Every structure is written in C-alpha cells, then in structure tokens.
C-alpha cells in the first residue's frame, strides 16, 4: 500500500474527461481501507485539475526526477555562517 503524500503517475486512460491523461503526476491525499487512493492532480500554478479516487492498478509510484546525476548529495552546499555569541570577539 502506498503512503499519503506519495507522488504518483496515472496509468489509466479512463479519466481524460476529468482533465487528466495517462502519465499525469498527482499526489495521494488519502488512503482507504479498501485499497483505494484519493489523488489530487494540479496544474503548475497549484490550481486543482481533478481529485479522484483511484485503484492501485491505475497508478504507479513516481520518483522525483534527478536533474544532475553527477552532483552527489550535499555537493555545492555552503556551511551556514557561524554567529558570534554575546561578548565574543571583544
């Protein structure tokens, strides 16, 4: 069973009339005891396109894309500047 807030991809042509087609990315906002998922699909501006209850066979977990595989975790991050405590440096 997938968890709430999982990023998923729609794998069904069944919902084109609702404005979402196969491959559309959405997020699980509720899981139900019968194995169904409530999924929200939104436009890039954050406006909801559709909110559907889907069966597990209609969706697939969609990992976040990695834009540059040559960058290791944490590479290019700068340490936070250290704060001086009261009276330090006097």
Helices and strands as residue ranges (DSSP letters): E 7-10, G 16-18, E 25-31, E 37-42, E 48-54, G 56-58, E 59-61
